[in-house]
Amino acid sequence: MLFRKGFAEPGRVSNSPANHVTESGPHPADQHVGRQIAAVRVQSDVSQAQLARSIGISFQQLQKYENAKNRVSASMLYEIASSLGVPVSRFFEGLPGNETDRQAPLLPVDGRINFIASTEGRRLVEGLMQLHPRVRGRMSALIAALGEELAVLDPKQESARSSEPIAVERRLAR
């Protein structure tokens, strides 16, 4: 193990198990890969439960991968990529030091995708999914109405939203 210790990063425990987070926290590459898994999953419109089922793990384990609480093994990363229909390299795009000569086109990411992929966004979506569909629809309408009211109070916010599609509830009200 002397070889590994010689190349260990300062502040990191070099002989810890692969799935254990060290005192200094998860490695930035593990965090990046976890965020990319979440982003691709959300962009593919796949829930954590659906992806976890398709690759044979619990959704809690998938959450740990996405939050970099546990590291993703190469074989599991391959399974995730296969299930989502993307190359494994997609999870490493944008990682410093991983530049290549050819630039693969990145999937478009906007603020909505980043929010949904965040811990707060996932908690919100998971909470909404536990509601009865009728209640969930009403909650969606309430949130849309609140957003419209806030836009009236703050016109700058409305101009930022003008490029977004009109919500179903707004179209029905017209």
N, C-alpha and C positions, 0 to 999 in steps of 0.2 A: 504494500500500500504506500510505500515511500514515494513511488513515482507520482501517484495522484496528489499526495500532499505537497509535493514540490510545485505543482501547477495550480493548487487551490487558490481561489480568490481570497484576498484579505477579508476577514470577518465572516467567512463561510466555513462550515464544518464539512471537510472533504470526504469523510468516511461515513456520512449519514446515508440511510436508505434512500432510494430514488424517489419514493413517495412521501418523504418527510420534509416539511418546510423547516429550514434552518432558522437560527436566532435572528438573522438579518432579513428574514422574509424570503418569499419566492424569488427565483432568478428572473431577471427582466425578460429573458427569452421565453420562459414558461408563462409569464404573464401575457406576453405578446401572442403566443400560440393560443392561449385560452381565450383571449379577446377575439382572435380571428375565428376560432371555432364558433363562438357565440354569434359573431357578425354574419358568417356564412350561413349558419343555421337559421337566423332570423330572416336574412335575405331570401333564403330558400322556402320561407314560410313553413318551417318545421318546428314543432314544439320540442322542449327538452324531453318530455316523456316519449314522443314518437321516435326521436333520434336514439334515445337510450334503449328503447325496445328493439330497434332495428339492429343495434350492434351488441345486444345482449348484456347490458349493464343497467344498474338502477339510475333513475333520473338524478338522485342525490350524488352519485358518483360523477355523472356528467357535469353537475353544478360545480363539483370540486375541480374538475378539469378546467372548466370555463373561468373559475375564479382563481386558478393556479394554486389551490390548496393541495392538490395532488398533481404530479407530473404525468403527462400522457406518454405512454410507451410508443415506440415506433410502430408496433403492430396495431395498437389501438388507434393511432393517428391514421394509419392506412385504412382501417375499418370505417372511421368517421368520414374520411375523404371519399371513400367508395360509396358510402351511404348517401352522402350529400351530392355526389356526382361532380366533385372537383378534384384536381390533382393535389397530392400531399403538399407540394410546394406552395400552394395557395396560402397555407397557414403561416408561412415564413415570409410572405411578401411584406415589404416595408420594415423588416427587421434590420437594424443597422449591421453592416458587414455582410449582408446577404444579397448585395447588388449583383446583377448579371449583365452581360453585354446587351442582351435583348430584353426589352421591357414588355412583360406580359400585361395586357390591359387589365387594370384593376376594376373590380365591380364598383359601381358608384355608391358612395356612402354619404348620407346626409345626416343632419342632426337627429332625425327621427330614428334612424337605424342605430345610431350611437346610443340614444336614450334607451331604446328597447333592449339593446345588448348590455346596458349597465345593470348593476345590482338593483337599483331602484326601479328601473323599467321592468326587469324580470319579475320582481316582487309584485308590481302593479298588475302585470299581465296574469300572473299566477293567481292573484286574488280575484281578478275579474273572471277568470275561467272557472272558479269555484261557485260563482253565482249562477242562478237559474238564467237561461238565455233571455227571458223577458226582462228580468231585472238588469241584466248586463246591457241590454239595448237601451234601457232607460238611463242607466249610468252613463253610457256613451253620449246620449242626447244631452244629459245634464252637463257633462264636461265640455261638449261642443258649445252649449249655450253660455257657459261661463267664459270660454275663450272668446266668443263673440262680444260679450259684455265688456271684457277687459280690452278688446280691440277698439271698442267705441271710446273707452276712457283714455287709451293710449294709441293714437292714430299711427305712430311709427310701427307698432306691432302689426297692424292690418296690412301695411305695405309690404312687410316681410312675408306675410302669409298669402298675398295676392297671387303668387305663382302656384300655390297648392290647389289641388282639385277641390271643388265645392263639396262639402260634406253632404251625405244623403239627407240628413235631417234638414239642412238649409234648403236643399232642392225641393223637399216635400212641403216646406212652409211657404214656398213661393206660389 
